[in-house]
């Protein structure tokens, strides 16, 4: 079985436009995400999936320079983009990662994939019950599950946010949840705002290209609470909540 990590990226972010190509310790954020995902032991292929919008030509060019597979599809129907990319790369198991998570932990990715592989699940994530820092989000599902969601999902939010139809229907899909022993969900390690970017840059500057994971970051933040305060008080999943308010059948 082939396990593929599909990292979704676009330049048209409303809160921090072009964020996926902003510099983090000398490299574009997108490349930092790909590097960390590739460090996992369970991933066979890591590819970037972006849109056909002209603004995302820059993402394709960046991937080309780095030798990273890049697939392009619908801008707004991200579920269709995932489905077409999974077909293209012949994935049996799909790992969904977003390009605004440059602190994604390869060990957390591996733990989530292994939990999926060892159980009888259609979908596994570490976000059904929030116990990990925002920014370590990992979702794993079978191609068959993706295909069914692609065929059946109708709401705009379900097409834009890829897995919403799956986890909203536990009566259809067998769901699994990976939980951390300690609830760390109050930590914000994703990048949606300039404050988030300042936080992530501070983390990378400290580790100076040395390998680091979740526990290393936590220790650093204990010693440097002023860094942890850089992006406090922001809402989690703001984009999804906004799309729910704008929901419509399509």
C-alpha positions in Angstrom: 0.0 0.0 0.0 1.3 3.4 -1.0 1.0 6.2 1.6 1.1 9.7 0.1 1.2 13.0 2.0 -0.6 15.7 0.1 0.3 19.1 1.3 -2.2 21.7 0.2 -1.0 25.2 -0.5 -2.2 28.4 -2.1 -1.1 32.0 -2.4 -4.5 33.6 -1.9 -4.7 33.4 1.9 -6.9 36.3 3.0 -5.3 36.9 6.4 -1.6 36.6 5.3 -1.4 36.6 1.5 1.4 34.6 0.0 2.3 33.1 3.4 3.3 29.7 2.1 6.4 31.2 0.4 7.4 33.6 3.2 10.9 33.1 4.5 11.6 30.9 7.6 15.3 30.8 8.4 16.4 31.1 4.8 13.8 28.8 3.2 10.2 29.2 2.1 7.6 28.0 4.6 6.2 25.5 2.1 9.7 23.9 1.8 10.0 23.7 5.6 6.7 21.8 5.7 7.8 19.4 3.0 11.2 18.8 4.7 9.5 17.9 8.0 6.9 15.7 6.4 9.5 13.8 4.4 11.4 13.1 7.7 8.6 10.8 8.7 9.2 7.0 8.4 5.7 6.2 7.1 5.4 8.4 4.1 6.2 7.0 0.6 5.5 10.1 -1.4 5.2 13.8 -0.3 3.6 16.1 -2.9 2.3 19.7 -2.9 -1.1 20.2 -4.3 -2.0 23.7 -5.3 -4.6 25.4 -7.5 -4.8 26.2 -11.2 -5.1 29.9 -10.3 -2.4 32.0 -11.9 -1.2 33.3 -8.5 -0.2 29.7 -7.7 2.3 29.6 -10.6 4.8 30.7 -8.0 4.2 27.6 -5.9 4.7 25.3 -8.9 7.9 27.2 -9.7 9.2 26.8 -6.1 8.5 23.1 -6.2 10.2 22.8 -9.5 13.4 24.4 -8.2 13.3 22.0 -5.2 12.4 18.8 -7.1 9.2 18.4 -5.2 6.2 16.8 -7.0 3.4 19.4 -7.5 -0.2 18.8 -8.6 -2.6 21.5 -9.6 -6.4 21.4 -9.4 -9.5 23.4 -8.4 -8.9 26.5 -6.3 -12.2 26.3 -4.3 -13.1 22.7 -4.5 -10.2 21.4 -2.6 -11.9 18.0 -2.1 -11.8 17.5 -5.8 -8.2 18.6 -5.9 -7.3 16.0 -3.3 -9.2 13.3 -5.1 -7.6 14.0 -8.5 -4.2 14.2 -6.9 -4.7 10.8 -5.1 -5.7 9.3 -8.5 -2.6 10.9 -10.1 -0.1 9.6 -7.5 -2.0 6.3 -7.0 -2.3 6.6 -3.3 -3.9 3.9 -1.2 -3.6 5.9 2.0 -3.7 9.7 2.0 -2.2 12.0 4.6 -3.6 15.5 4.6 -1.2 18.3 5.7 -1.6 22.0 5.2 1.3 24.3 4.1 0.8 26.7 7.0 2.2 24.2 9.6 6.0 24.6 9.4 6.4 23.0 12.9 4.6 19.8 11.9 6.3 16.9 13.8 7.3 13.9 11.8 6.9 11.7 14.9 3.3 12.9 15.3 2.6 12.2 11.6 4.1 8.7 11.9 2.0 8.0 15.1 -1.2 9.0 13.3 -0.4 6.9 10.2 0.5 3.9 12.3 -2.7 4.2 14.3 -4.6 4.1 11.0 -2.6 1.2 9.7 -3.1 -0.9 12.8 -6.8 -0.4 13.1 -9.9 -0.9 11.0 -10.5 2.8 10.3 -11.7 4.8 7.4 -10.3 8.0 8.9 -7.9 8.9 11.7 -6.7 12.3 12.9 -5.4 14.0 15.9 -8.1 16.7 15.6 -11.3 15.0 16.4 -10.5 15.6 20.1 -8.1 18.5 20.4 -5.0 17.6 22.5 -2.1 18.6 20.2 -0.9 22.1 19.5 -2.7 23.9 16.6 -0.2 23.4 13.7 0.5 19.6 14.2 -2.8 18.6 12.6 -2.6 15.3 10.7 -5.4 13.5 9.0 -5.1 10.0 7.5 -7.8 8.3 5.3 -8.1 5.6 2.7 -8.6 6.3 -1.0 -12.0 4.7 -0.8 -13.1 7.1 2.0 -11.8 10.0 0.0 -13.7 8.8 -3.1 -17.0 8.4 -1.2 -16.7 11.9 0.2 -15.8 13.3 -3.2 -19.0 11.7 -4.6 -21.4 12.6 -1.8 -20.3 15.9 -0.2 -22.5 18.8 -1.3 -21.9 21.7 1.0 -19.4 24.4 0.1 -17.6 23.9 3.5 -17.3 20.2 2.8 -15.7 20.8 -0.6 -13.4 23.5 0.6 -12.2 21.7 3.8 -11.8 18.2 2.3 -12.5 16.0 5.3 -15.5 17.8 6.9 -18.0 15.4 5.3 -16.0 12.4 6.6 -15.8 13.4 10.3 -19.4 14.8 10.3 -20.7 11.3 9.4 -19.5 8.8 12.0 -22.5 6.7 11.1 -20.9 6.1 7.7 -17.2 6.1 8.4 -15.1 4.4 11.1 -13.3 7.2 12.8 -10.2 7.0 14.9 -8.7 9.7 17.2 -5.0 10.0 18.2 -4.7 11.8 21.5 -1.7 13.2 23.3 -1.3 12.3 27.0 -1.3 16.0 28.0 -3.8 18.5 26.6 -1.6 21.0 24.6 -4.4 22.3 22.4 -4.0 25.9 23.8 -0.7 26.1 22.0 -0.8 27.9 18.6 1.9 26.7 16.2 0.2 27.4 12.8 0.7 30.5 10.6 -2.3 32.6 9.7 -1.2 36.1 10.9 2.0 38.2 11.1 2.1 37.3 14.9 2.1 33.6 14.0 4.9 34.1 11.6 7.0 36.0 14.3 6.5 33.0 16.6 7.5 30.4 14.1 10.6 32.4 13.0 11.7 32.7 16.6 11.5 28.9 17.0 13.5 28.2 13.9 16.0 30.9 14.8 16.6 29.2 18.1 17.1 25.7 16.8 19.3 27.0 13.9 18.6 24.0 11.6 19.2 21.5 14.3 16.5 18.7 14.3 13.6 19.4 16.7 10.2 18.1 17.5 7.2 18.9 19.7 8.9 18.1 23.0 11.9 20.3 22.1 9.6 23.2 21.2 7.7 22.8 24.5 11.0 22.9 26.5 12.1 26.0 24.6 8.8 27.8 25.3 9.0 27.0 29.0 12.4 28.7 29.0 11.2 31.6 26.8 7.6 32.5 27.7 7.9 35.8 25.9 8.0 33.8 22.6 4.9 31.8 23.6 3.1 35.1 24.1 3.8 36.4 20.6 0.6 34.9 19.1 -1.6 34.2 22.1 -5.4 34.8 22.0 -6.2 33.8 18.4 -9.1 31.6 17.3 -8.5 28.1 16.2 -10.0 26.9 12.9 -11.3 30.4 12.1 -11.3 29.7 8.3 -13.6 26.6 8.7 -16.0 28.5 11.1 -16.3 31.3 8.6 -17.0 28.9 5.7 -19.8 27.2 7.8 -21.5 30.6 8.1 -21.3 31.0 4.3 -22.4 27.4 3.6 -24.5 26.6 0.5 -25.4 23.6 -1.5 -23.4 23.1 -4.6 
